[in-house]
């Protein structure tokens, strides 16, 4: 067990929330790079665009789920 009786320690939960922002910035940068390649007409990017965007969307959802686990742990003991 971690801090406060939670299986996930508050320090790890805090790291997960902080990483959420980094992952969001990464996702935005990857999407912008992909769009740039599409504008340039790169054949590989055009052919894999749907897959690429699906993976980015899934990364964003996974990131949100991980942060959702961390938020309640950080709120423990606040009240």
N, C-alpha and C positions, 0 to 999 in steps of 0.2 A: 504494500500500500504506500501511496505517496503522502504528501502533506495533507493535513485536514481529513484523513480517512478516504481520500479519493485515490482510485488506482492510477490516475494521471496527476502528477504533481503540479502545483501552481506555476512553478518555474517553467516546466515543459509546456503547460497550457499557454503561458505568456509568449514563449518562443513560437508556438504554432500561430497565435494571433499576429505576431510581428511578421512571421513568414508569409501570412496571407497577403499582405500589401506587396511584398517582393514578388510573389507569384502573380498577382494581378498586373503588376508592371511588366513582368516577363511576358505574360499572355498578350498584353497590349502591344508590346514591341514585336513579338512574333507575328501577330495579326497584321501589323503595319508593314513589316518586311514582306509578308506573303502578298499583300495587296500591291506593293511596289513591284514585286516579281510578275504579278498578273498584268499590271499596267505595261510592263516592259515586254509582255507577250512571251515569256519563257514557257515553252511547251510543257515541260515537266510540271510546272506549277499549275498550268491550266488543266492538265490531265488529272492532277491529284487534289485540286482545290477543295472539292467536297469533303474528301477524307481529312485533309489538313484542318479545315474549319471545324469538322466534327471533333477531332482530337483536341483542338484548342477549347471548344465548348466543354468537352468532358473534363479537361484539366481544370477549368474554372469551377465546374460543379464539384469535383473532388475537393478542391481547395475550400470551397464554401462548407462542405460537409465536415471537413477536418476542423475548421474554425468553429463550427457549430458545436462540436464536442468540447472545445476548449472554453467557450464563453461561460457556460454554467459553473465550471470549476473556478474560474476567476471571480465569479459572483458569490461563491460560498463564503460565508462569514461576513458579508458586507452588511447584512441587516442586523 
